[in-house]
Amino acid sequence: ELLRENQMLYAVLIVDKEQEQTRLSCEWLEDLSEASEAMVAECDQAYDRAKKKVLHFAKRKMFPSKKPEVPVEKPKVSKYALKVDLDALRMSQILQIKDLLQEYPGDLPFELEFMKEKQVFAELQLDVSVSPKIKDQLQKIGSFQEITS
């Protein structure tokens, strides 16, 4: 057990203040009661690594890389909507839909309506990425009343 009440510790910490938020990062931590020459040498190495890390982040803050902004083409599709017939859908197909949607996270609204006896039984809304593959793969799963984009 490394941490105990009233225990004396030997640590290398990095304190990063960004705007109003302070972050504390522990780079190395050991029990001071077990101090040895090897532990002091290990701590010195950890300190040197932490110092390099602080200098690296300071340079990045002072001289942020200026990448040319590439205009992102807006998708022509505003949202996907999928209606599924629960009576015709198997559990394996529901799991395939779930896996597929998790594979393409993004910012395009996606509506999934589970229909039972021609009425909406349940509805799910989430965001997916724009990909022609997603519509093709959904069509391969089947048992859909309607896929719109």
N, C-alpha and C positions, 0 to 999 in steps of 0.2 A: 504494500500500500504506500503510494508515494505521498499523498496529502493526508496529514493528520492535524488535529487541533493543536495550536501552539507550536507547530513545527517550524524550524528555521530552514529556509530554502535559499538556494543560490540560483539566480535566474538571469537570463538575457531577455529583455523586453524591448519592444519597439512601440512607441507612443506616436500615433499619427493623428493630428488634428486637421480635419478638413471641414471648413466652414464652421458650423456650430457643433459638429459631431466629433467625438474623440473615439479612436479605435485603439485597442491594446492587443498586441500580438506577442505571444510567448514563443521565442525562438529556441530556448533551451531551459531546462529546469532539472535541478538535482537536489538531493537532501544534503544540507550543509554539514550535518553531523558525520557524514561519510566522506568528507573532503580528503583528497589525496592529490599528489602531484599530477597524476594522470587526469583527474577530474578538472584540475585547474587548467591544464593544457587543452582539454576538450572544450572548456568554457571559453578560453581565449579564441579558439577556432570558431566557435559559435558567434562570439562577439564580432570577429572580423567579417564573417558572412553577413551578419545583421547590419554592420556598418556599410558594407558594399550594397546591400539591398536598399538601405535608406538613401544612399547617394544616387542609386539608380532611379528610385522613385522621385527624388528631388529634381533630377535632371528632366524626367518626363513631365513633371509639373511646370518647370520653368520653360522648357522647349517642347511643347506638344507637337507631335508629328502632324504635318499638314498634308492630309491626303486630298487629292482633288475629288470634289463631290461629283459622283456619277449620278445623273438623274435617274431615279427609279421609275420605271414605267408602271403606271397605274394599271391594275388588272381591269379587263373589260367586264369581268363578272363581278356583280355586286354582292352576291351571296349564293350559297348552295342550299337547296331545300330537298329533303328526301322524305318520302312517305313510304312506310313499310307496313305490310299486312301481317299483323301478329299471328293470324290463323295459319298463314302459309309459311311463316318464317320459323326456321329451326334454331335451337340454341347455338349451334356451331356457327350459324350465319351471323347471329348477334355478336358473338365473340370476334368473328372476322371483321365486322364493321367497327367494333371497339378498337381492335388492333390497328386497323387502317387509319382511323381518325387520330390515334395516338402517334402514328408514324409521320403525320403531316401537320404538326401544330403551326399556327400562324396567326394572321389577323383578319381573315375573311370570315364573316358570319356564316355559320352552318346550322340549319334547323333540321332536326330529325324528329319526325312525327310517327308514332306508333299507332296504327289504325286498327280498330276492332269493330267489325260490323259497320263499316263505313263512317265511323266516328273517331275522333282523336281520343285515344285511350291515355297516352302519355306523350310528353314533348320534351325534347332536349335541345338546348342551344349552346354552342361552343364555337371556337374559332379554329380555322384550319388554314393551311398555306395554299396559295394558288398553284395548282398543278393539274394538267390535263390527265395525268395518271390516276388521280383520285377518282374522277368520274368514271373512267374506264374500269378501274378495279371494283368500284361499287356496282357497276352494271354486271360484272362477272359474278358477283355474289348472288344476285337475283332476288326474287320475291318482293320486288318494289312495285308500288302502284304508280309512283311518279318521281322522276329526278329532274329538278329544274336548276338552272344556273343563270 
